[in-house]
């Protein structure tokens, strides 16, 4: 594939299609395009249909709202509120890490992954290249002055949830029962107010938000995936199978990658996942840790391979903490994973979920360099087997 094909892929996905919102017909059209492109050089390509929740903002708003009921119950039954609040808090932490719990109760709609396989003659390892192909929504939360503060705002929300639970515990044992001011009650309701505002903001952003073209995020990553599929179909790795998985419904909280890792029996010792995202702008990076809440360490072997070839491709190491990533879902399940990403000076993907994320903002030469870097990482990783 030449640079012109990379540009053609991005212009179709983020130009001819106005958006690729999760669970939409445009997302389906993008999946069919990717499927046809893969079939041109990898006959073993297929669309994997599944169902996913429509959006995660309703889900997280529901979790935040639950703590109002926890606080109300604590007036009369603090021990029951403690147990209920702790259960909701733990469920939220699991859901945020990509495990579907209360999300199973929300309406689900059809979406799909697109997968292809290039098999080796003597496979000892499995390399999985992933890139999500759906696009997100522009909202208040994705504004340039707001987005850098999202992680801090989320950590505050987590602290508020913990505060509600802790205040129920102090209430249950009567720690502040004889004080003039019930500090635990004040802290509890202060935390509930913050969570209520956060829930209202999420609901507003979901209703007022508009889908974006998604050239950088993540048509550029898909273009890299297609280029790698073309290259490895011509020159397969002798000792590693390579799977290419374009994941759908990522913007509804990583549903595509979660479906993939839960429906495939992946050997955690021999499977390596390379996630490619937002490489069409910003500085090219590879991740050493990922996760907005907990910083999961990336695969030491993959990072070592990236370290060895990074200088030749102008790539830098980073910790991806300020934006959700498909890789974090795989890392949370103990799968060896690393991402190649483009980041701005705020350690965020450039034009992240904004209407400015168009093909005109995309650096097609950098997308080509990202493909070269990804290929070099996998080649070196295969050689070190």
C-alpha positions, 0 to 999 in steps of 0.5 A: 500500500502506498501513501495514497492508499493510506490517504484513501482509506482515511478519506473514505472512513472520515470523509465519505462517511460523516461519522462512524458512531457506535451501533449506527449504520455508518459504523456498519458501513465502515466495517464492510469497507474494512472487511472488503479491504482486508479480503483483498490480501487476507482471504481469512477475513470475517465480520463478527457481529455482537451486541453492545450497550449504546453508550457508557455515559448513561451507565456511569451516570446511573452508578453516580446516582446510586450513591444518592440512594446510599446516602438516603439509606444511611439516615436509618440503616448505616450498616445496610448502606455501607454494604450496598455502597461498597458493592456499588463502588466495587462494581463501578471499579470493575465496570470502568476497567472493562468488565460488564456488570450492571451494563448488562441491564441496559439496552443492547444494539448490534455492532461488529468487529472485523478480523483477519488472520495471517498464519505462520508455518511454525507458530509459537506466538500470537500477535494481535493488531487492534484498532478501533474504527468507530468515532466518538461525540464532540461535547463539553467534555472534549473541549480543549480547555476541559479535556486535560482535566477529565482524569482529575475530575474522574479521580475526584468522583472516585474519591467521592464514592469512597467518601460516601462508603467511608462515611457510612462506616463511621456512621455505623460505628458512631464515630461522630455521634457525640460531636457538635457537627456530624462531619461524616454526614457533611462529607457524605452529602458533599460527595453526593452533590459532586456525583449528582453534578457529574451524572447530570453533566454526563447526561447532558453531554450524551444528549447534546453531543454530536458524532465527529468524523474521526480521521485521527481517532481512529481512521488513522489507526485503521489505515495502519492496521490495513497496511500491516495486513497487506505487508504481513500477507506478503511476508508472513512472520515465520514463528508467529500468527498475526491477527488483525482486529478492527474493533467496533463500539469502542466509544461506548466503552471499549465494547469491541475489544472486550468482546474479542478478549472474552470470546477467544481463549487467548494464551496469556504467555504467548499472546501479544496485543498491539493497539494502534490509535490516533497516530494521524497527528501529534507526536508518535509514542508507545506506551509503557503504562496505561489506564485512567484509574490504575496504571497497568504496566505494558508488556516488558517484552513489547516495550523492550522491542519498541525501545530498540527500534524507536529512535529510527522511527521518531517514537517516544515512550509515554504513560497513557493516563488521560484518555480511555484505551482499548489496551487497558481492557486487555491489560486488566485481564493479564494479556501482554499489550502495548499501544502506539499512539499520537499525543499532543502536549497535554498527553491527549490524542490531538483533536480528540472527539472534536469536529476538527478531527477531519482528514485535513488535520491528518498527517498521512506521512506520520501514519506511514511512519506509524505503520513502519514502527509497528512492523519493526516492533513485531518483527523484532518481537518475533525474532526474539522468540 
